[in-house]
């Protein structure tokens, strides 16, 4: 299968079969795709929280625009971004980079000093706007990997961030939820979208060449 075929196969599933669960092996492939996503300065300023506990899902349903989807899917992936950048966080990431590459710590200090200066001039709100954007790259790659495995997915922004943040204690981790990804297998009888043709803007309109 090609990536284009995988993307043509997938759609935002509107009803999941609650009796079918994604295997740990396949889940780990999807999570690895998200982990390998490129991020600004390689900082990976977000984390992915895996929710499979049904009681937690039931609690998170409050404020969700598609509560049945959240309830019935196999897993909910919560993409949660750093609330803000800090010198300590940047140093921790780059110490890891140099350790893995067997380089002396501080090898990239000329670069990290530069980005620290940039973020120091910004507000926490600007930081979060930037970290949150990074999550969407990982979200897209996770969806593509799920499609290759023929695992259904539904990206969601329609939920209460406050509810999810509180239930998962994200503030204690210095994180705030950005988006969700529901994973599982479609309920073919109730997933009305699966019976419809995939629709996108025509290529000649979508692409603007200069």
FENPE-V977697 format. One record per backbone hydrogen bond with DSSP energy under -1.0 kcal/mol. CO is the residue of the C=O (numbers start at 0). NH is the residue of the N-H. If there is no record, write none. Layout:
co=CO nh=NH
co=CO nh=NH
//
This chain:
co=1 nh=5
co=2 nh=6
co=3 nh=7
co=4 nh=8
co=5 nh=9
co=10 nh=12
co=14 nh=186
co=16 nh=19
co=22 nh=26
co=23 nh=27
co=24 nh=28
co=25 nh=29
co=26 nh=30
co=27 nh=31
co=28 nh=32
co=29 nh=33
co=30 nh=34
co=31 nh=35
co=33 nh=36
co=38 nh=41
co=39 nh=42
co=43 nh=45
co=44 nh=81
co=46 nh=79
co=48 nh=77
co=50 nh=75
co=52 nh=56
co=53 nh=57
co=54 nh=58
co=55 nh=59
co=56 nh=60
co=60 nh=63
co=65 nh=69
co=66 nh=70
co=67 nh=71
co=68 nh=72
co=74 nh=182
co=75 nh=50
co=76 nh=180
co=77 nh=48
co=78 nh=177
co=78 nh=178
co=79 nh=46
co=80 nh=175
co=85 nh=89
co=86 nh=90
co=87 nh=91
co=88 nh=92
co=89 nh=93
co=90 nh=94
co=91 nh=95
co=92 nh=96
co=93 nh=97
co=94 nh=98
co=95 nh=99
co=96 nh=100
co=97 nh=102
co=98 nh=101
co=103 nh=106
co=105 nh=108
co=107 nh=111
co=108 nh=112
co=110 nh=114
co=111 nh=115
co=112 nh=116
co=113 nh=117
co=114 nh=118
co=115 nh=119
co=118 nh=121
co=122 nh=126
co=123 nh=127
co=124 nh=128
co=125 nh=129
co=126 nh=130
co=127 nh=131
co=128 nh=132
co=129 nh=133
co=133 nh=137
co=134 nh=138
co=135 nh=139
co=136 nh=140
co=137 nh=141
co=138 nh=142
co=139 nh=143
co=140 nh=144
co=141 nh=145
co=142 nh=146
co=143 nh=147
co=144 nh=148
co=145 nh=150
co=146 nh=149
co=151 nh=183
co=152 nh=12
co=153 nh=181
co=155 nh=179
co=156 nh=158
co=157 nh=64
co=159 nh=163
co=160 nh=164
co=161 nh=165
co=162 nh=166
co=163 nh=167
co=164 nh=169
co=165 nh=168
co=169 nh=172
co=169 nh=174
co=170 nh=173
co=173 nh=82
co=175 nh=80
co=178 nh=78
co=179 nh=155
co=180 nh=76
co=181 nh=153
co=182 nh=73
co=182 nh=74
co=183 nh=151
co=184 nh=16
co=185 nh=187
co=186 nh=189
co=186 nh=190
co=189 nh=191
co=190 nh=193
co=192 nh=195
co=201 nh=204
co=201 nh=205
co=202 nh=206
//
